[in-house]
Amino acid sequence: MIAYERINQYSTATELWENLYCRLSSPYMPKYPCRKNMGGDETAFLIAHHSVLTDTRYPLVLSETRAMSLRYLVAELRWYIKGEDTWESFETNAGKNIWKSLSDDGVHVNSNYGHKVQYAYGFNQLEYCINLLKEDQFTRQAVIHIKPPLKPETPSKDTCCTVMLQFAFNDLTDGLDAIVYMRSSDIWKGIVYDLPFFTLLLQVCAANAGLDYGELHFIAGNVHLYTGDVKEFIESPLSTRISCREERFYPVKALDPIDWNVLLPILTTAPTVNDAIDQLCEANNQFKLLKTMSEVKNAK
């Protein structure tokens, strides 16, 4: 077999995100004006960007620069798993307000990816992919469609950023890879919450098809960072360590890897978001660290 080399390979989501942030937040990166309905801010962006997450068991962005909200992440994952496409079904007030502002009819939300996967097109696309892979692990048809085509006369305030996912068995990784294509990806508001869901789909699909977990290929037509979200310029990413307090440093690989097939029952059965957070933190140290980092951020 012919071996090949690829650029932009990262073993954790933290490393992938910080490398993107490092590049896009650089003072030498060109900045471009945006439309007012996108915030009226400037943005730095890359076209046709391809990153590879080589170990999908580390899908959380655990960066001090972007201490993302664990509560929002868990609420969004539960929202996707339920597949309810209304803003009122989101379990946190912050999420409700965000998605209500994007709803075209005041009720429904286009970008509930779980609804697109399970219900929007009349069948469960994840189950369809699993069955295809059971019959033929080398199938080229295991594709999940997210973004529907939009008619020119019916524009939307909430056009899905993710276009599609394809699952493909890879001889080089000896596991099931996921190829994700996004038309547009905001690394500050979007990718930190998208990577956990994409890896969840990959792991659930692989486990049910009897395959090992492979890599996640993240391909974006436009990956960008708004200048208003730049908090600091990182000269070199924290690719080998992360910290949540000055006196404590955690090697990335020392954290418990995430197996979504083990944690999925917690997300689906916990009665509330707070209960799910407590149980996830008890079961996995990546979640525990993210909670600590969120607490430190909120205490500042």
Salt bridges, closest charged atoms under 4 A:
ASP55 OD2 - ARG57 NH2 2.94
ASP55 OD2 - LYS253 NZ 2.95
ASP85 OD2 - HIS115 NE2 3.69
GLU91 OE1 - ARG78 NE 2.69
GLU91 OE1 - LYS82 NZ 3.75
ASP105 OD2 - HIS108 ND1 2.82
ASP177 OD2 - HIS217 NE2 3.31
ASP186 OD2 - LYS189 NZ 3.99
GLU215 OE1 - ARG6 NH2 2.99
GLU215 OE1 - HIS217 NE2 3.80
ASP229 OD2 - LYS189 NZ 2.73
ASP278 OD1 - LYS291 NZ 3.44
